[in-house]
Amino acid sequence: MEDPNLQALTSKLELLIQRVEQLKVQNRQLLAHEQAWREERAHLIEKNELARHKVESMISRLRALEQDT
């Protein structure tokens, strides 16, 4: 017959192992989400830069038209 303390320790270790596995899965998910957010951020920065260049170009054309009149 096993010692009750040994059984309790074994049970706790099994729970700890399960928790570690859960945390590994959660960590992988969080890393994947972080990567997706970084990619989305880079895309939005790129779109913002493109929009800024377009606005600056329009302003320059408007100024040129204003000077021609």
Gaussian input, Z-matrix of N, CA and C with variables (Angstrom, degrees):
# hf/3-21g

backbone

0 1
 N
 C     1     B1
 C     2     B2     1     A1
 N     3     B3     2     A2     1     D1
 C     4     B4     3     A3     2     D2
 C     5     B5     4     A4     3     D3
 N     6     B6     5     A5     4     D4
 C     7     B7     6     A6     5     D5
 C     8     B8     7     A7     6     D6
 N     9     B9     8     A8     7     D7
 C    10    B10     9     A9     8     D8
 C    11    B11    10    A10     9     D9
 N    12    B12    11    A11    10    D10
 C    13    B13    12    A12    11    D11
 C    14    B14    13    A13    12    D12
 N    15    B15    14    A14    13    D13
 C    16    B16    15    A15    14    D14
 C    17    B17    16    A16    15    D15
 N    18    B18    17    A17    16    D16
 C    19    B19    18    A18    17    D17
 C    20    B20    19    A19    18    D18
 N    21    B21    20    A20    19    D19
 C    22    B22    21    A21    20    D20
 C    23    B23    22    A22    21    D21
 N    24    B24    23    A23    22    D22
 C    25    B25    24    A24    23    D23
 C    26    B26    25    A25    24    D24
 N    27    B27    26    A26    25    D25
 C    28    B28    27    A27    26    D26
 C    29    B29    28    A28    27    D27
 N    30    B30    29    A29    28    D28
 C    31    B31    30    A30    29    D29
 C    32    B32    31    A31    30    D30
 N    33    B33    32    A32    31    D31
 C    34    B34    33    A33    32    D32
 C    35    B35    34    A34    33    D33
 N    36    B36    35    A35    34    D34
 C    37    B37    36    A36    35    D35
 C    38    B38    37    A37    36    D36
 N    39    B39    38    A38    37    D37
 C    40    B40    39    A39    38    D38
 C    41    B41    40    A40    39    D39
 N    42    B42    41    A41    40    D40
 C    43    B43    42    A42    41    D41
 C    44    B44    43    A43    42    D42
 N    45    B45    44    A44    43    D43
 C    46    B46    45    A45    44    D44
 C    47    B47    46    A46    45    D45
 N    48    B48    47    A47    46    D46
 C    49    B49    48    A48    47    D47
 C    50    B50    49    A49    48    D48
 N    51    B51    50    A50    49    D49
 C    52    B52    51    A51    50    D50
 C    53    B53    52    A52    51    D51
 N    54    B54    53    A53    52    D52
 C    55    B55    54    A54    53    D53
 C    56    B56    55    A55    54    D54
 N    57    B57    56    A56    55    D55
 C    58    B58    57    A57    56    D56
 C    59    B59    58    A58    57    D57
 N    60    B60    59    A59    58    D58
 C    61    B61    60    A60    59    D59
 C    62    B62    61    A61    60    D60
 N    63    B63    62    A62    61    D61
 C    64    B64    63    A63    62    D62
 C    65    B65    64    A64    63    D63
 N    66    B66    65    A65    64    D64
 C    67    B67    66    A66    65    D65
 C    68    B68    67    A67    66    D66
 N    69    B69    68    A68    67    D67
 C    70    B70    69    A69    68    D68
 C    71    B71    70    A70    69    D69
 N    72    B72    71    A71    70    D70
 C    73    B73    72    A72    71    D71
 C    74    B74    73    A73    72    D72
 N    75    B75    74    A74    73    D73
 C    76    B76    75    A75    74    D74
 C    77    B77    76    A76    75    D75
 N    78    B78    77    A77    76    D76
 C    79    B79    78    A78    77    D77
 C    80    B80    79    A79    78    D78
 N    81    B81    80    A80    79    D79
 C    82    B82    81    A81    80    D80
 C    83    B83    82    A82    81    D81
 N    84    B84    83    A83    82    D82
 C    85    B85    84    A84    83    D83
 C    86    B86    85    A85    84    D84
 N    87    B87    86    A86    85    D85
 C    88    B88    87    A87    86    D86
 C    89    B89    88    A88    87    D87
 N    90    B90    89    A89    88    D88
 C    91    B91    90    A90    89    D89
 C    92    B92    91    A91    90    D90
 N    93    B93    92    A92    91    D91
 C    94    B94    93    A93    92    D92
 C    95    B95    94    A94    93    D93
 N    96    B96    95    A95    94    D94
 C    97    B97    96    A96    95    D95
 C    98    B98    97    A97    96    D96
 N    99    B99    98    A98    97    D97
 C   100   B100    99    A99    98    D98
 C   101   B101   100   A100    99    D99
 N   102   B102   101   A101   100   D100
 C   103   B103   102   A102   101   D101
 C   104   B104   103   A103   102   D102
 N   105   B105   104   A104   103   D103
 C   106   B106   105   A105   104   D104
 C   107   B107   106   A106   105   D105
 N   108   B108   107   A107   106   D106
 C   109   B109   108   A108   107   D107
 C   110   B110   109   A109   108   D108
 N   111   B111   110   A110   109   D109
 C   112   B112   111   A111   110   D110
 C   113   B113   112   A112   111   D111
 N   114   B114   113   A113   112   D112
 C   115   B115   114   A114   113   D113
 C   116   B116   115   A115   114   D114
 N   117   B117   116   A116   115   D115
 C   118   B118   117   A117   116   D116
 C   119   B119   118   A118   117   D117
 N   120   B120   119   A119   118   D118
 C   121   B121   120   A120   119   D119
 C   122   B122   121   A121   120   D120
 N   123   B123   122   A122   121   D121
 C   124   B124   123   A123   122   D122
 C   125   B125   124   A124   123   D123
 N   126   B126   125   A125   124   D124
 C   127   B127   126   A126   125   D125
 C   128   B128   127   A127   126   D126
 N   129   B129   128   A128   127   D127
 C   130   B130   129   A129   128   D128
 C   131   B131   130   A130   129   D129
 N   132   B132   131   A131   130   D130
 C   133   B133   132   A132   131   D131
 C   134   B134   133   A133   132   D132
 N   135   B135   134   A134   133   D133
 C   136   B136   135   A135   134   D134
 C   137   B137   136   A136   135   D135
 N   138   B138   137   A137   136   D136
 C   139   B139   138   A138   137   D137
 C   140   B140   139   A139   138   D138
 N   141   B141   140   A140   139   D139
 C   142   B142   141   A141   140   D140
 C   143   B143   142   A142   141   D141
 N   144   B144   143   A143   142   D142
 C   145   B145   144   A144   143   D143
 C   146   B146   145   A145   144   D144
 N   147   B147   146   A146   145   D145
 C   148   B148   147   A147   146   D146
 C   149   B149   148   A148   147   D147
 N   150   B150   149   A149   148   D148
 C   151   B151   150   A150   149   D149
 C   152   B152   151   A151   150   D150
 N   153   B153   152   A152   151   D151
 C   154   B154   153   A153   152   D152
 C   155   B155   154   A154   153   D153
 N   156   B156   155   A155   154   D154
 C   157   B157   156   A156   155   D155
 C   158   B158   157   A157   156   D156
 N   159   B159   158   A158   157   D157
 C   160   B160   159   A159   158   D158
 C   161   B161   160   A160   159   D159
 N   162   B162   161   A161   160   D160
 C   163   B163   162   A162   161   D161
 C   164   B164   163   A163   162   D162
 N   165   B165   164   A164   163   D163
 C   166   B166   165   A165   164   D164
 C   167   B167   166   A166   165   D165
 N   168   B168   167   A167   166   D166
 C   169   B169   168   A168   167   D167
 C   170   B170   169   A169   168   D168
 N   171   B171   170   A170   169   D169
 C   172   B172   171   A171   170   D170
 C   173   B173   172   A172   171   D171
 N   174   B174   173   A173   172   D172
 C   175   B175   174   A174   173   D173
 C   176   B176   175   A175   174   D174
 N   177   B177   176   A176   175   D175
 C   178   B178   177   A177   176   D176
 C   179   B179   178   A178   177   D177
 N   180   B180   179   A179   178   D178
 C   181   B181   180   A180   179   D179
 C   182   B182   181   A181   180   D180
 N   183   B183   182   A182   181   D181
 C   184   B184   183   A183   182   D182
 C   185   B185   184   A184   183   D183
 N   186   B186   185   A185   184   D184
 C   187   B187   186   A186   185   D185
 C   188   B188   187   A187   186   D186
 N   189   B189   188   A188   187   D187
 C   190   B190   189   A189   188   D188
 C   191   B191   190   A190   189   D189
 N   192   B192   191   A191   190   D190
 C   193   B193   192   A192   191   D191
 C   194   B194   193   A193   192   D192
 N   195   B195   194   A194   193   D193
 C   196   B196   195   A195   194   D194
 C   197   B197   196   A196   195   D195
 N   198   B198   197   A197   196   D196
 C   199   B199   198   A198   197   D197
 C   200   B200   199   A199   198   D198
 N   201   B201   200   A200   199   D199
 C   202   B202   201   A201   200   D200
 C   203   B203   202   A202   201   D201
 N   204   B204   203   A203   202   D202
 C   205   B205   204   A204   203   D203
 C   206   B206   205   A205   204   D204

   B1=1.4456
   B2=1.5345
   B3=1.3431
   B4=1.4645
   B5=1.5214
   B6=1.2831
   B7=1.4573
   B8=1.5322
   B9=1.3348
   B10=1.4742
   B11=1.5293
   B12=1.3204
   B13=1.4613
   B14=1.5234
   B15=1.3273
   B16=1.4579
   B17=1.5295
   B18=1.3161
   B19=1.4687
   B20=1.5262
   B21=1.3174
   B22=1.4591
   B23=1.5226
   B24=1.3297
   B25=1.4569
   B26=1.5223
   B27=1.3114
   B28=1.4708
   B29=1.5218
   B30=1.3169
   B31=1.4575
   B32=1.5276
   B33=1.3103
   B34=1.4631
   B35=1.5203
   B36=1.3234
   B37=1.4554
   B38=1.5358
   B39=1.3136
   B40=1.4616
   B41=1.5263
   B42=1.3247
   B43=1.4663
   B44=1.5283
   B45=1.3224
   B46=1.4562
   B47=1.5356
   B48=1.3115
   B49=1.4680
   B50=1.5241
   B51=1.3234
   B52=1.4759
   B53=1.5207
   B54=1.3146
   B55=1.4741
   B56=1.5241
   B57=1.3262
   B58=1.4605
   B59=1.5288
   B60=1.3206
   B61=1.4697
   B62=1.5310
   B63=1.3332
   B64=1.4711
   B65=1.5234
   B66=1.3171
   B67=1.4567
   B68=1.5308
   B69=1.3153
   B70=1.4689
   B71=1.5231
   B72=1.3247
   B73=1.4690
   B74=1.5267
   B75=1.3201
   B76=1.4576
   B77=1.5274
   B78=1.3155
   B79=1.4510
   B80=1.5292
   B81=1.3311
   B82=1.4633
   B83=1.5242
   B84=1.3222
   B85=1.4644
   B86=1.5219
   B87=1.3179
   B88=1.4627
   B89=1.5281
   B90=1.3194
   B91=1.4561
   B92=1.5279
   B93=1.3292
   B94=1.4582
   B95=1.5270
   B96=1.3307
   B97=1.4637
   B98=1.5258
   B99=1.3221
   B100=1.4550
   B101=1.5313
   B102=1.3186
   B103=1.4636
   B104=1.5239
   B105=1.3262
   B106=1.4674
   B107=1.5248
   B108=1.3273
   B109=1.4739
   B110=1.5212
   B111=1.3251
   B112=1.4621
   B113=1.5266
   B114=1.3287
   B115=1.4640
   B116=1.5264
   B117=1.3391
   B118=1.4650
   B119=1.5308
   B120=1.3134
   B121=1.4766
   B122=1.5262
   B123=1.3289
   B124=1.4630
   B125=1.5273
   B126=1.3143
   B127=1.4656
   B128=1.5331
   B129=1.3229
   B130=1.4643
   B131=1.5281
   B132=1.3106
   B133=1.4691
   B134=1.5227
   B135=1.3173
   B136=1.4676
   B137=1.5323
   B138=1.3356
   B139=1.4697
   B140=1.5278
   B141=1.3238
   B142=1.4596
   B143=1.5268
   B144=1.3169
   B145=1.4656
   B146=1.5353
   B147=1.3187
   B148=1.4643
   B149=1.5248
   B150=1.3186
   B151=1.4619
   B152=1.5285
   B153=1.3340
   B154=1.4599
   B155=1.5284
   B156=1.3103
   B157=1.4691
   B158=1.5303
   B159=1.3261
   B160=1.4662
   B161=1.5232
   B162=1.3320
   B163=1.4691
   B164=1.5290
   B165=1.3222
   B166=1.4650
   B167=1.5317
   B168=1.3206
   B169=1.4620
   B170=1.5257
   B171=1.3276
   B172=1.4629
   B173=1.5245
   B174=1.3165
   B175=1.4636
   B176=1.5231
   B177=1.3176
   B178=1.4678
   B179=1.5215
   B180=1.3104
   B181=1.4723
   B182=1.5240
   B183=1.3307
   B184=1.4550
   B185=1.5205
   B186=1.3190
   B187=1.4619
   B188=1.5390
   B189=1.3216
   B190=1.4618
   B191=1.5373
   B192=1.3320
   B193=1.4677
   B194=1.5303
   B195=1.3108
   B196=1.4589
   B197=1.5325
   B198=1.3055
   B199=1.4621
   B200=1.5167
   B201=1.3204
   B202=1.4675
   B203=1.5237
   B204=1.3087
   B205=1.4822
   B206=1.4980
   A1=109.07
   A2=114.02
   A3=117.98
   A4=111.79
   A5=113.50
   A6=121.98
   A7=108.72
   A8=118.99
   A9=121.14
   A10=113.12
   A11=115.88
   A12=118.73
   A13=110.83
   A14=116.17
   A15=120.78
   A16=110.27
   A17=116.22
   A18=120.41
   A19=110.75
   A20=116.14
   A21=120.56
   A22=110.51
   A23=116.87
   A24=121.26
   A25=110.72
   A26=117.08
   A27=121.65
   A28=110.22
   A29=116.31
   A30=121.31
   A31=110.80
   A32=116.13
   A33=120.37
   A34=111.27
   A35=116.62
   A36=120.10
   A37=111.34
   A38=116.47
   A39=120.33
   A40=110.83
   A41=116.73
   A42=120.91
   A43=111.07
   A44=115.86
   A45=120.62
   A46=110.52
   A47=116.60
   A48=120.95
   A49=110.38
   A50=116.93
   A51=120.76
   A52=110.52
   A53=116.14
   A54=120.56
   A55=110.70
   A56=116.86
   A57=120.61
   A58=109.95
   A59=117.28
   A60=120.76
   A61=111.21
   A62=116.35
   A63=120.06
   A64=110.46
   A65=116.39
   A66=120.14
   A67=111.88
   A68=116.80
   A69=119.73
   A70=110.69
   A71=116.35
   A72=120.72
   A73=109.90
   A74=115.97
   A75=120.81
   A76=110.92
   A77=116.93
   A78=121.28
   A79=110.75
   A80=117.32
   A81=120.50
   A82=110.84
   A83=116.49
   A84=120.34
   A85=110.95
   A86=116.25
   A87=120.24
   A88=111.10
   A89=116.98
   A90=120.45
   A91=111.35
   A92=116.49
   A93=120.43
   A94=110.49
   A95=117.02
   A96=120.99
   A97=110.73
   A98=115.91
   A99=119.77
   A100=110.40
   A101=116.30
   A102=119.91
   A103=110.51
   A104=116.99
   A105=120.89
   A106=110.44
   A107=116.79
   A108=119.89
   A109=111.37
   A110=116.47
   A111=119.33
   A112=111.08
   A113=115.74
   A114=119.78
   A115=110.67
   A116=116.08
   A117=120.00
   A118=110.36
   A119=116.43
   A120=120.98
   A121=110.41
   A122=116.30
   A123=120.12
   A124=110.47
   A125=116.38
   A126=120.78
   A127=110.59
   A128=116.64
   A129=120.16
   A130=111.57
   A131=117.01
   A132=120.20
   A133=109.43
   A134=115.96
   A135=120.22
   A136=111.29
   A137=116.23
   A138=119.98
   A139=110.85
   A140=116.36
   A141=121.34
   A142=110.40
   A143=116.94
   A144=120.85
   A145=110.68
   A146=116.37
   A147=120.53
   A148=110.27
   A149=116.89
   A150=121.06
   A151=110.77
   A152=116.98
   A153=120.62
   A154=111.14
   A155=116.08
   A156=119.61
   A157=111.27
   A158=116.34
   A159=119.90
   A160=110.82
   A161=116.66
   A162=120.88
   A163=109.78
   A164=116.49
   A165=119.31
   A166=111.12
   A167=116.53
   A168=120.85
   A169=110.88
   A170=116.51
   A171=120.03
   A172=110.54
   A173=117.13
   A174=120.77
   A175=110.09
   A176=116.42
   A177=120.01
   A178=111.09
   A179=117.50
   A180=120.35
   A181=111.40
   A182=116.30
   A183=119.59
   A184=111.44
   A185=116.41
   A186=120.32
   A187=110.48
   A188=115.89
   A189=120.39
   A190=110.30
   A191=115.55
   A192=119.46
   A193=110.74
   A194=115.92
   A195=121.47
   A196=109.83
   A197=117.64
   A198=121.47
   A199=111.19
   A200=118.35
   A201=122.19
   A202=112.27
   A203=117.50
   A204=119.56
   A205=112.04
   D1=137.30
   D2=-177.95
   D3=-78.97
   D4=153.62
   D5=177.06
   D6=-69.77
   D7=132.71
   D8=178.94
   D9=-58.43
   D10=-34.42
   D11=178.18
   D12=-65.84
   D13=-38.70
   D14=178.81
   D15=-67.06
   D16=-39.87
   D17=177.17
   D18=-62.93
   D19=-43.97
   D20=179.61
   D21=-63.38
   D22=-42.34
   D23=178.71
   D24=-64.49
   D25=-43.03
   D26=178.29
   D27=-60.79
   D28=-43.33
   D29=179.23
   D30=-62.63
   D31=-44.66
   D32=179.45
   D33=-64.59
   D34=-39.42
   D35=177.96
   D36=-63.97
   D37=-40.96
   D38=177.96
   D39=-62.29
   D40=-42.06
   D41=176.91
   D42=-63.84
   D43=-40.15
   D44=179.14
   D45=-64.32
   D46=-42.24
   D47=178.35
   D48=-62.86
   D49=-42.40
   D50=177.27
   D51=-61.03
   D52=-43.19
   D53=-178.82
   D54=-64.99
   D55=-40.44
   D56=177.96
   D57=-61.39
   D58=-43.14
   D59=178.60
   D60=-63.65
   D61=-40.89
   D62=176.95
   D63=-61.46
   D64=-42.69
   D65=-179.90
   D66=-66.71
   D67=-35.26
   D68=176.37
   D69=-63.01
   D70=-44.44
   D71=178.52
   D72=-62.43
   D73=-46.41
   D74=-179.99
   D75=-61.40
   D76=-40.57
   D77=179.60
   D78=-63.72
   D79=-42.94
   D80=177.87
   D81=-61.90
   D82=-40.69
   D83=178.43
   D84=-63.91
   D85=-43.89
   D86=-179.77
   D87=-63.88
   D88=-40.12
   D89=178.02
   D90=-64.59
   D91=-38.61
   D92=177.94
   D93=-65.74
   D94=-41.48
   D95=177.69
   D96=-64.20
   D97=-41.64
   D98=179.39
   D99=-61.31
   D100=-43.03
   D101=179.66
   D102=-62.96
   D103=-41.48
   D104=178.77
   D105=-63.27
   D106=-41.93
   D107=179.26
   D108=-66.26
   D109=-37.70
   D110=178.02
   D111=-64.41
   D112=-41.19
   D113=178.84
   D114=-65.55
   D115=-42.22
   D116=178.43
   D117=-63.65
   D118=-41.11
   D119=179.02
   D120=-61.40
   D121=-45.16
   D122=179.77
   D123=-62.48
   D124=-39.91
   D125=178.45
   D126=-64.34
   D127=-42.95
   D128=-179.92
   D129=-67.35
   D130=-36.88
   D131=176.49
   D132=-63.34
   D133=-42.87
   D134=178.69
   D135=-61.96
   D136=-44.30
   D137=178.10
   D138=-63.21
   D139=-39.29
   D140=179.64
   D141=-63.56
   D142=-43.11
   D143=178.67
   D144=-63.05
   D145=-42.53
   D146=178.80
   D147=-61.71
   D148=-45.14
   D149=178.68
   D150=-62.86
   D151=-40.63
   D152=179.15
   D153=-62.39
   D154=-42.68
   D155=178.89
   D156=-64.44
   D157=-39.30
   D158=178.84
   D159=-64.38
   D160=-42.86
   D161=-179.96
   D162=-65.28
   D163=-43.35
   D164=178.27
   D165=-61.70
   D166=-38.75
   D167=178.05
   D168=-64.60
   D169=-42.93
   D170=178.65
   D171=-63.48
   D172=-42.01
   D173=179.10
   D174=-61.83
   D175=-43.15
   D176=178.62
   D177=-61.94
   D178=-42.57
   D179=178.78
   D180=-65.39
   D181=-40.21
   D182=178.01
   D183=-63.86
   D184=-41.14
   D185=177.91
   D186=-63.81
   D187=-39.52
   D188=179.17
   D189=-65.12
   D190=-41.33
   D191=177.70
   D192=-64.97
   D193=-38.80
   D194=-179.31
   D195=-64.67
   D196=-38.58
   D197=-179.67
   D198=-72.30
   D199=-28.91
   D200=179.34
   D201=-71.97
   D202=-21.59
   D203=-176.71
   D204=-93.66

